[in-house]
Amino acid sequence: MAKQSIFGRISTLVKANINAMLDQAEDPQKMLDQLVRDYTNNIADAEAAIAETIGNLRLLERDHQEDLQSAAEWGNKALAASRKADEFRAAGDPVDADKFDNLAKVALQRQIAAENSAKAAAPQIASQTEVVGKLKDGLNGMKQKLEQLKAKSAELVARQKTAEAQTKVVDAVKSIDVLDPTSELGRFEEKVRRQEAIAQGKTELAASSLDAQFESLEDLGELTEVEARLAALKSGGSPVKPAIEG
């Protein structure tokens, strides 16, 4: 029963579609690690079961060989006793002749029993030999699957490391990308642009203030001339005439 269970597990594991299992797994790496452990444990169980099955098969084969050898030996003894009986009968000694004929019959009975035992063991030996062959094939299949699992695990680890390295490179490049407004240089450039805009605004503001001062001076000059002319009128003189160029 235990051997049948081992055989069933071997068949199930060998037929398992690893790629399909990994596609459905939330964490393929964890599933691979678990599968490697399961296969390793089942391979150890299978090896123990196969070793026991082979041991039993060898015992059957040894017993079968002993039965065949025993049958041959009893056959030889039966032949020897029969010939001896013939010799005594030819010599006119029927008593001893019958005695050796009876011995020949006993030997023949033993031969028949050994042959029957050997014949009964033959199907069992054939069946066990077939089981051992299937178990060995299944074990080899499991070992191949285990190597595939280990290779797949190594591949995933390598791909994961490559992906992590690529991510780091992309992040590093992104951090110095002057066109990326979220990068450090982008933020610094935006700060400089704002400072430049503020400086420009202050410059324009200062310029407009200076223009206003000059305009007030011109207005003050006009008022001074008006006051001068008004004073001249009041004093009875003629108004101050503006200078005419040239």
LINQUI-V720124 format. One record per residue. RES is the residue in one small letter. NEAR is the number of other C-alpha atoms within 10 Angstrom. Layout:
# LINQUI-V720124
RES_NEAR ; RES_NEAR
This chain:
# LINQUI-V720124
m_6 ; a_8 ; k_17 ; q_11 ; s_11 ; i_20 ; f_19 ; g_14 ; r_17 ; i_25 ; s_18 ; t_13 ; l_19 ; v_21 ; k_13 ; a_12 ; n_11 ; i_17 ; n_12 ; a_9 ; m_12 ; l_15 ; d_10 ; q_9 ; a_13 ; e_9 ; d_10 ; p_16 ; q_17 ; k_13 ; m_16 ; l_21 ; d_13 ; q_12 ; l_18 ; v_19 ; r_13 ; d_14 ; y_21 ; t_15 ; n_12 ; n_18 ; i_21 ; a_13 ; d_15 ; a_23 ; e_16 ; a_14 ; a_19 ; i_22 ; a_14 ; e_14 ; t_18 ; i_17 ; g_12 ; n_14 ; l_20 ; r_15 ; l_13 ; l_18 ; e_19 ; r_12 ; d_15 ; h_21 ; q_13 ; e_15 ; d_21 ; l_19 ; q_16 ; s_19 ; a_24 ; a_16 ; e_16 ; w_22 ; g_19 ; n_16 ; k_19 ; a_24 ; l_18 ; a_17 ; a_22 ; s_21 ; r_16 ; k_19 ; a_24 ; d_19 ; e_16 ; f_17 ; r_15 ; a_11 ; a_10 ; g_11 ; d_13 ; p_15 ; v_12 ; d_16 ; a_22 ; d_17 ; k_15 ; f_22 ; d_21 ; n_16 ; l_19 ; a_24 ; k_16 ; v_16 ; a_23 ; l_19 ; q_16 ; r_18 ; q_24 ; i_17 ; a_16 ; a_22 ; e_19 ; n_15 ; s_17 ; a_22 ; k_14 ; a_12 ; a_16 ; a_15 ; p_11 ; q_14 ; i_18 ; a_13 ; s_12 ; q_18 ; t_17 ; e_12 ; v_19 ; v_19 ; g_14 ; k_16 ; l_23 ; k_16 ; d_15 ; g_23 ; l_22 ; n_15 ; g_17 ; m_23 ; k_16 ; q_13 ; k_21 ; l_21 ; e_14 ; q_14 ; l_19 ; k_16 ; a_12 ; k_16 ; s_19 ; a_14 ; e_12 ; l_15 ; v_13 ; a_12 ; r_12 ; q_13 ; k_12 ; t_12 ; a_12 ; e_12 ; a_12 ; q_12 ; t_12 ; k_12 ; v_12 ; v_11 ; d_13 ; a_11 ; v_12 ; k_15 ; s_16 ; i_13 ; d_15 ; v_16 ; l_10 ; d_13 ; p_14 ; t_12 ; s_17 ; e_15 ; l_16 ; g_17 ; r_14 ; f_13 ; e_14 ; e_13 ; k_12 ; v_12 ; r_12 ; r_12 ; q_12 ; e_12 ; a_12 ; i_12 ; a_12 ; q_12 ; g_12 ; k_12 ; t_12 ; e_12 ; l_11 ; a_11 ; a_11 ; s_11 ; s_12 ; l_12 ; d_11 ; a_11 ; q_11 ; f_11 ; e_11 ; s_11 ; l_12 ; e_11 ; d_11 ; l_11 ; g_10 ; e_10 ; l_11 ; t_11 ; e_13 ; v_12 ; e_11 ; a_12 ; r_16 ; l_14 ; a_15 ; a_13 ; l_13 ; k_10 ; s_10 ; g_8 ; g_10 ; s_12 ; p_15 ; v_14 ; k_7 ; p_7 ; a_6 ; i_5 ; e_4 ; g_3
